């Protein structure tokens, strides 16, 4: 939920002036557009925004300006997404009317394989995952994908259904395989005053990976690799988990190259640009991102988001870069063969 209380004292309007996709001639121009949005008015920002969520991280006050943007994008239908595509996507990820409960041990963590349980099946196997109990399916899907479709109302409508599934299943600790799922529990719900069970704790996959590797140091085979890390959009809501990337790299012998488009200055994969008919901008962004990886000597690209991998992998592979989810890189360091 957007908090405008600090906007008057914000001199630089970092949320807009640092944006990689929208250009402003001066800070006053950015402030004028922000004022429009605070007043609930239309703004050029709404149609030019590519929903990369970076403004949330740029804001020095933690005011969540993207919440304001996505709310107004829905109000004014700013992204002009094909209505048939939008309707089909909303129906495709609708939770089931009936929840099939699994027998789990509530005293142990549960892996959430989310709605993409089959799509990412090969990425959730091996030593890291074989001993974990899990849940999956549409009733455990966070729905944050609808930020990219300017339909925050869908997320809010489905949030109680997801929370109800957690309660009925009796999950106390849940390992989230995806950034977005963890972001839903750790950021979206708290900032939107959506009440969670008091005894429920989300665990980011990176925290789980680090703890597992730290407990199995003797099994690690150092990879001696230079990698470029590709942050996901939803990672902007939970920047605190980035520290685990560095910790994991130290454990498995991987150098995270200090490239231009990383950390706060990360560039999104640009795959979502196809929704907005921005093909030319998508190609430029992906080329700039890939060339930046190569310029800083990366041998591989490592992702937190399977969708980012799908969007960039073919391009980076043609440039000679290997592509991994960070969890798969950890499996490789445990001397497992991955597909």
C-alpha positions, 0 to 999 in steps of 0.5 A: 500500500502506497504511503505518500507521507514522505513524498513532500520531503523527497527532493530527488524523486528517486522512484522516477528519476532513477527509472531505466525506462522512463526519461525526465528532463528535470526533477521538477517534471518527475515531481509533477508526474508523481503529484498527478498520481498521488492525486489519483490522476492519469500520468505518462508514467502509467503507460510508459512503466514496464512493471519492473518494480525497481521504483519500490527499491529506489524509494529511500522511504519504503513508501512503495510507489509501485503500489500506487502505479499499479493501482492507477494502471488498472484504473486507467487501463494504461498498459492496454493489454489485449483483453482476450489475453488478459482474460485467458491469463486470469482464468488460467491461474484461478484457484480450484474450488476445492482444496485437496489436502496432503498429509504433512508433518506441520513441525517440519518445513514444507516446500511450495512448488507453486502453480509451476509444479510440473514446469519446474519439476526437473529443477526441484530434485536431487539432494536439496529437495528429495527429503522435503515434503511439498505442496503445489498447485493453483491454491498455493500460487501467489498471483503476483504475476498480475502486477505485470498485467496491471490487475492488482485487484486479482491478487487482493481477491485471491489472497484470502484463498491462498492464505486459507489453503495454508491454514487448512494444510497446517503449514507453519514454515514454507520454503518458497521456490520462487521470489514472487511467492516469498515476496507475497508473504514477506512484503505484499501481505504485510504492506497491504494489511493482509493478516497472516497466521501468527505462527506462519513463517515464509522461508526464501529458497536462498536461505534454505539453500545457504543453510543446507550447503553450510551444513554439508560443506564437506560435500561441496565441489568448488565450481571456480566459475564467474557468473552474472546474476540476473535479479528478478522483478519481484526481488525488488520487493525483498532486496534483503535476500540478495545477501544470500546470493553472495553467501552461497557464491562464497560456499560453492566457489563462484564469483559474482562479477561486479557488472553494471546491471546488478544489485540496485541497478539491475535490469529486468529480463524484459520478457514482459515487454512482449505484453506491451508491444515493445518488441524493439525495446525488449531486444535492445534491453536484452542485448544491453544486458547480455553484452554487460555480462560478457564485458565483465567476464561472466561465464554463466548467467544465474537466475532466481526466476524461471521466467527470466531464464526462459526469456534470456537463455536463448540469447545468452546461450548464443553468446556462449554463456551457460544458464542456471537457476541458482538452485541448479548451480548449488546442485552442480556444486554438490556434484549432481548431474543436472539437465 
